[in-house]
Amino acid sequence: MFTPLTVAVAVTALALAAWCGHAAYRDQPTKDWHFIGMALVTVLALAQLVVGVVELAGGGEPDEGSVVFVSYLLGCACAIPAVAFLSLSERTRWGSATVAAGAVVLAVLEVRLYDIWGGGGG
């Protein structure tokens, strides 16, 4: 798997979590610029999905199986769009808090994805 992309997704997800967490602390809902940040993280996660599928098609084999690996890739790609939709329906500080929590979940999924591919040293 492409480790720099995994690190980039995790770091941008944590930055989004901090940004939206700060907005929730200041009692603000998600704003347009938060959605731009969510779009950036989502684009990186989709790029990771494509790279992961290409790696599998090229003969790469994750340590814990292809089904688990693809499931985590899909979960990573869907995490931020799901919380973005929820934050649209909750136009209070809790919408921002939801995005912050979802971004932290994405960062944890990235660590697990790295481990599934075999980067954890086993």
C-alpha positions as CSV (number, residue, x, y, z in Angstrom):
1,M,0.0,0.0,0.0
2,F,1.2,3.6,-0.6
3,T,2.2,4.6,3.0
4,P,2.6,8.4,2.3
5,L,-1.0,8.5,1.1
6,T,-2.2,6.7,4.2
7,V,-0.3,9.2,6.4
8,A,-1.7,12.1,4.4
9,V,-5.3,10.9,4.9
10,A,-4.7,10.4,8.6
11,V,-3.1,13.8,9.1
12,T,-5.7,15.7,7.2
13,A,-8.4,13.9,9.0
14,L,-6.9,14.8,12.4
15,A,-6.5,18.5,11.2
16,L,-10.2,18.4,10.2
17,A,-11.1,17.0,13.6
18,A,-9.2,19.7,15.4
19,W,-10.8,22.4,13.2
20,C,-14.3,21.2,13.6
21,G,-13.7,20.4,17.3
22,H,-12.7,24.0,17.7
23,A,-15.9,25.2,16.0
24,A,-17.9,23.0,18.3
25,Y,-16.1,24.4,21.3
26,R,-17.0,27.9,20.0
27,D,-20.6,26.8,19.7
28,Q,-20.6,27.1,15.9
29,P,-22.2,24.8,13.3
30,T,-20.3,23.6,10.3
31,K,-19.7,26.3,7.7
32,D,-18.9,26.2,4.0
33,W,-15.2,26.2,4.6
34,H,-15.6,23.1,6.8
35,F,-17.2,21.4,3.9
36,I,-14.2,22.3,1.7
37,G,-12.0,20.6,4.2
38,M,-14.3,17.6,4.3
39,A,-14.1,17.5,0.5
40,L,-10.3,17.5,0.6
41,V,-10.2,14.6,3.1
42,T,-12.7,12.7,1.0
43,V,-10.8,13.2,-2.2
44,L,-7.7,11.8,-0.5
45,A,-9.6,8.8,0.9
46,L,-11.0,8.1,-2.6
47,A,-7.5,8.3,-4.1
48,Q,-6.5,5.8,-1.4
49,L,-9.4,3.5,-2.4
50,V,-8.2,3.6,-6.0
51,V,-4.6,3.0,-5.1
52,G,-5.6,0.1,-2.8
53,V,-7.7,-1.6,-5.5
54,V,-4.9,-1.1,-8.1
55,E,-2.5,-2.7,-5.6
56,L,-4.8,-5.7,-5.2
57,A,-5.3,-6.0,-8.9
58,G,-1.6,-5.9,-9.4
59,G,-1.1,-9.0,-7.2
60,G,-0.6,-7.3,-3.8
61,E,-1.8,-9.3,-0.9
62,P,-2.8,-7.8,2.5
63,D,-1.7,-9.7,5.6
64,E,-5.3,-10.1,6.9
65,G,-7.1,-10.8,3.6
66,S,-8.5,-8.9,0.7
67,V,-12.1,-8.8,1.9
68,V,-11.1,-7.1,5.2
69,F,-8.8,-4.7,3.3
70,V,-11.5,-3.7,0.8
71,S,-14.0,-3.3,3.6
72,Y,-11.7,-0.9,5.4
73,L,-11.0,1.0,2.2
74,L,-14.7,1.5,1.6
75,G,-15.3,2.5,5.2
76,C,-12.5,5.1,5.0
77,A,-14.0,6.5,1.7
78,C,-17.5,6.8,3.3
79,A,-16.7,8.1,6.7
80,I,-16.4,11.8,6.0
81,P,-19.3,12.0,3.5
82,A,-21.6,10.3,6.1
83,V,-20.7,12.8,8.9
84,A,-21.0,15.6,6.4
85,F,-24.6,14.6,5.7
86,L,-25.3,14.3,9.4
87,S,-23.8,17.8,10.0
88,L,-26.1,19.2,7.4
89,S,-29.1,17.9,9.2
90,E,-27.8,19.1,12.6
91,R,-27.1,22.8,12.2
92,T,-25.8,23.4,15.7
93,R,-22.5,22.9,17.5
94,W,-23.3,19.2,17.5
95,G,-22.9,19.1,13.7
96,S,-19.4,20.3,14.1
97,A,-18.8,17.8,16.9
98,T,-20.1,15.0,14.7
99,V,-17.6,15.8,12.0
100,A,-14.8,16.0,14.5
101,A,-15.7,12.6,15.8
102,G,-16.0,11.1,12.3
103,A,-12.6,12.5,11.4
104,V,-11.0,10.9,14.4
105,V,-12.7,7.7,13.5
106,L,-11.2,8.0,10.0
107,A,-7.7,8.5,11.4
108,V,-8.1,5.4,13.5
109,L,-9.3,3.5,10.4
110,E,-6.2,4.6,8.6
111,V,-4.0,3.2,11.3
112,R,-5.9,-0.1,11.1
113,L,-5.7,-0.1,7.3
114,Y,-1.9,0.3,7.5
115,D,-1.8,-2.7,9.9
116,I,-4.1,-4.8,7.7
117,W,-1.8,-4.3,4.7
118,G,1.2,-5.5,6.7
119,G,2.9,-2.2,7.6
120,G,2.5,-2.9,11.3
121,G,5.2,-5.5,11.3
122,G,2.9,-8.1,12.6
